[in-house]
Amino acid sequence: MESFVGYFAAFLTTVSFLPQVLLVVLTKKTRDVSRNMYIVLTLGVFLWLVYGFMKSDLPIILANTITLLFTLTILILKLTSKDEDSIT
């Protein structure tokens, strides 16, 4: 049961980023995305991934690997965006 809860929690928190990633990738608009928030979030997700490897915890490793790809995608598009009035 413990593993199920871990995998289900990992699935839900990871999938929650999918709508934002799809919106940013498809529209190329990042004006309403906070750069600073995604910098901090991406660093936090990276550290969770490191922690998962340190603990050999597969749900943490899988969820944070995928989430890191999602947050990096959004952050890179935000940093390279030419949107006017970009929000920091």
N, C-alpha and C positions, 0 to 999 in steps of 0.2 A: 504494500500500500504506500509506503514511504517513497519508493521509486516512482510510482504512478503520479503522486502529488508533485514530485520534482519535475518530471517530464511534462506534465500538464501545465504547471506554472511556467516552465521554460517556453513551452509552445505559445501560450497566451501572451506573455510579455514580448516575445520575439515577433509574433504576427501583428501585434499592435502597431509596429513601425511600418508595416507594409503599405497602408494607404498613403502615408506621407511620402514614402520613397516613390511610389508609383506616380503620385501627383507631381512631385518635383521633377522626376525623370521625364514624364510625358509632356509637361508644360514648360519645363526649363525656367520656371518662375520660383524665385527664392526670396522675394521681397519680404514676405511675412514670416520667414524663418529666422529665428534668433541665432546669429553666428556664435555668440558667446555661450549660449546654452548648449549648442551642439559640440563646441570644443570641450566643455566640461563633461557633457554626457559621453562623448566618444572616449575621453580619457578614463572615465569611470567604468565604462563597458570593457575597455582594454584591461583595466586592473581586475575586474571580475573574471575575465578570461584567464589572466595569470593566476589568480586565486584558484580557479577551477583546476588548472593544471597542477598547482601545488597540492591540492586535496585529491587529485585524481577523480574528480566528480564529473561524470559524463554529461548529466543534464546541464550543469553550469557551463561546461566547455562547449557543448553544441549550441546552446541558446546564445551565448555571448559571442561565439564565432560568427553566427549569422547576423546577430544584432550589430556587431562591429562593422560588418560589411554594409549593412543598411545605414548606420549612422555616418560612416565614412563617405558613402555615396552622397548623402545629403550635404555633409560638411564640405566636401570637395566642390560640389556644384554651387554651394553658397559662396565659397571663397573665390570661385572663378566666374561667378555671375556678373553680368553687366547691368542687372536691374537698377534702375534709378531709384533713389530714395531707399536704398537697402537699409534694413534694420540691423543693428549690430547685435 
